[in-house]
Amino acid sequence: MKILITGGCSFSECHSTHTDTWPRHLARALTDHTHISTGLGSQGNGLISRRIIHQVTEQLKHTSADKLLVGIMWSGPDRHDYFTEESIKFNLDNGWMENPTKFVQGSSGAWIILNQQWKIPQSKLYYSIYHSFIGHYVYTCEHVLRTQWFLKAHNVKYFMSTYRNEVFADVVKTHPETKYLYDQIDLSNFLPVAGEYEWCRDHSNLEFPMKEDRHPSSAQHEAFTKRIIIPFLRDKTYI
């Protein structure tokens, strides 16, 4: 049996009962694949990368690389995280994210997710002292490259995309701190869109569930999967 491993933020999570995201639609189309989702709402590119690398590593223990297909949708560069062994709890009342979060079995710690607009003390501290506009693009490029190099080193088929075009803003392609990193990203394995949000807005001919919310509907995710992802995978002879 082949294995599909997907990762990303809320655009790619598979916990919600309200929206079928693109990984669910892709898994339904690839009937000869078993689907493993590492997507989680609000997680940034550091955790997206780590979860994918961890899950691929686990699968390679008993599955050959040619049986694996990885799909990643990168998230906002201004989302961060840090590892802690302290006992910290946050009150969350939804089923599509968790904070803190952990994915390594037997680990004594967990990862704290940080978002710029959050009011938790950890976020306030990080974004008031350590955050910078160019710095968050540097980290995102590094996360993408680490994942790319890992997958290529193990001969694992993969494709990547972005949830919104802000992931690789124009400044990333020209700023001296990011250009040398961005130039090493293999864009031939990226879907031919600026971002899923922009494609859904401009080409799906479908309405978003909420006007003030950029999250696509199940129907928009399905259209994106059928019209963008699956043709791309066929062209690459991945399926």
C-alpha positions in Angstrom: 0.0 0.0 0.0 1.2 3.5 -0.9 1.2 6.3 1.7 0.2 9.9 1.3 1.6 12.2 4.0 0.2 15.8 4.1 1.1 18.8 6.2 0.2 22.4 6.8 -1.9 24.8 8.9 -5.7 25.1 9.1 -5.9 25.0 5.3 -4.5 21.5 5.5 -5.7 20.1 8.8 -8.0 17.1 8.9 -9.5 17.4 12.5 -12.4 19.7 11.7 -15.8 18.2 11.0 -16.9 21.4 9.3 -14.6 21.6 6.3 -13.0 19.0 4.1 -9.6 20.4 3.3 -7.5 19.5 0.2 -5.8 16.6 1.9 -9.1 14.9 2.5 -10.2 15.4 -1.1 -6.8 14.2 -2.4 -6.9 11.1 -0.1 -10.3 10.2 -1.5 -8.9 10.5 -5.1 -5.8 8.4 -4.4 -7.7 5.3 -3.4 -4.5 3.2 -3.4 -2.9 5.4 -0.8 -3.2 5.4 3.0 -3.4 9.0 4.2 -1.5 10.4 7.2 -2.2 14.0 8.1 0.2 16.1 10.0 -1.7 19.4 9.5 -2.7 21.5 12.5 -4.5 24.8 12.7 -2.3 27.8 13.5 1.1 26.0 13.4 3.9 27.7 11.6 6.4 26.5 9.1 8.8 25.3 11.7 6.4 22.7 13.1 5.1 21.9 9.6 8.6 21.0 8.6 9.3 19.0 11.8 6.1 17.0 11.7 6.7 16.0 8.0 10.3 15.0 8.6 9.3 13.0 11.7 6.5 11.2 10.0 8.5 10.4 6.9 11.3 9.1 9.1 8.8 6.8 10.9 7.3 5.5 7.6 10.7 4.8 6.1 11.4 2.3 8.9 9.0 -0.1 7.2 8.1 1.4 3.8 10.3 2.0 0.8 10.6 5.6 -0.4 9.0 4.9 -3.7 5.7 4.2 -1.9 5.6 7.6 -0.2 4.1 10.8 -1.5 4.3 14.0 0.5 2.2 17.1 0.1 3.0 20.3 2.0 1.2 23.7 2.1 3.4 26.3 3.8 1.8 28.8 6.2 2.3 32.3 7.4 6.0 33.3 8.0 5.0 35.3 11.1 3.9 32.1 13.0 6.6 30.7 15.3 7.1 28.1 18.0 9.5 26.9 20.7 10.0 23.7 22.6 9.5 23.4 26.3 9.4 20.8 29.0 7.3 23.0 31.3 3.7 22.1 32.0 1.7 24.8 30.2 -2.0 24.7 29.2 -4.1 27.0 27.1 -7.9 27.1 27.0 -8.9 26.0 23.5 -12.5 25.2 22.5 -12.0 24.0 18.9 -11.1 20.7 17.4 -8.6 21.8 14.7 -5.7 23.0 16.7 -3.9 22.3 20.0 -1.4 24.4 22.0 0.9 23.1 23.3 1.3 20.3 20.8 3.5 17.3 20.5 4.2 14.6 17.9 7.1 12.6 19.1 6.0 9.6 21.1 7.6 9.4 24.5 8.8 13.0 24.5 8.9 14.8 27.8 8.1 18.1 26.3 5.9 19.9 23.8 5.9 22.8 21.3 4.3 26.1 22.1 2.7 27.7 19.0 3.1 31.5 18.8 1.0 33.8 16.6 1.5 37.6 16.4 -2.0 38.5 17.2 -2.4 36.2 20.2 -2.5 37.7 23.7 -0.8 34.9 25.6 2.4 36.1 27.4 4.7 33.9 25.3 3.5 35.6 22.1 3.7 39.1 23.6 7.3 38.5 24.7 8.5 36.9 21.5 7.0 39.5 19.1 8.1 42.4 21.2 11.8 41.3 21.4 12.8 38.6 18.9 10.5 39.0 15.9 11.6 40.9 12.7 10.0 41.3 9.3 12.9 40.0 7.3 13.9 37.4 10.0 10.6 35.6 9.7 11.1 35.1 5.9 14.7 33.8 6.6 13.3 31.2 8.9 10.6 30.2 6.4 13.1 29.7 3.6 15.2 27.6 6.0 12.3 25.5 7.0 11.4 24.9 3.3 14.9 24.1 2.3 15.5 21.7 5.2 12.4 19.8 4.3 13.2 19.8 0.6 16.7 18.6 1.1 15.5 15.9 3.5 12.9 14.6 1.0 15.3 14.7 -1.9 18.0 12.9 0.1 15.6 10.0 0.7 14.2 10.0 -2.8 10.7 10.8 -1.6 8.2 12.2 -4.1 6.7 15.5 -2.9 4.9 18.6 -3.9 4.6 21.9 -2.1 2.4 25.0 -2.2 1.5 28.0 0.0 -1.7 28.8 1.8 -1.4 32.5 0.7 1.0 34.3 -1.6 2.4 36.2 1.5 4.6 33.1 2.2 7.0 34.2 -0.5 6.5 38.0 -0.7 8.5 39.9 -3.4 11.0 41.0 -0.8 12.1 37.4 -0.2 13.3 37.2 -3.8 15.5 40.4 -3.6 16.6 41.0 0.0 20.2 39.9 0.6 19.3 37.9 3.7 16.7 35.8 1.9 17.5 35.8 -1.8 20.4 33.3 -1.6 18.0 31.0 0.3 15.0 31.5 -1.9 17.2 30.8 -5.0 17.9 27.3 -3.7 14.2 26.3 -3.4 13.1 23.9 -6.1 10.1 25.7 -7.4 9.5 22.9 -10.0 7.9 20.9 -7.1 5.5 23.8 -6.2 2.0 23.9 -7.5 1.6 26.5 -10.3 -0.4 29.0 -8.1 0.5 31.9 -5.9 -1.5 30.4 -3.0 -4.6 28.3 -2.4 -6.5 31.4 -1.1 -5.7 33.5 -4.1 -6.6 30.7 -6.5 -9.9 30.1 -4.7 -10.7 33.8 -4.7 -9.9 34.3 -8.4 -10.6 31.0 -10.1 -12.9 28.7 -8.2 -16.1 30.7 -9.0 -17.2 29.8 -5.5 -17.9 31.9 -2.5 -15.9 31.8 0.8 -18.0 30.5 3.8 -17.5 33.9 5.6 -16.6 37.2 3.9 -14.2 38.2 6.6 -12.5 34.7 6.7 -9.9 33.6 4.2 -10.4 29.9 4.8 -11.8 28.1 1.7 -15.0 26.0 1.8 -15.1 22.3 1.3 -16.2 22.9 -2.3 -13.3 25.3 -2.9 -10.8 22.8 -1.5 -12.3 20.1 -3.8 -12.0 22.4 -6.8 -8.4 23.2 -6.0 -7.6 19.5 -5.6 -9.3 18.4 -8.8 -8.1 21.3 -11.0 -4.7 22.1 -9.6 -3.2 19.3 -7.4 -4.2 16.2 -9.3 -3.2 17.4 -12.8 0.1 18.6 -11.3 0.8 15.1 -9.8 -0.1 13.4 -13.1 2.2 15.7 -15.0 5.0 14.8 -12.6 4.1 11.1 -13.0 3.7 10.9 -9.2 0.3 9.2 -9.6 
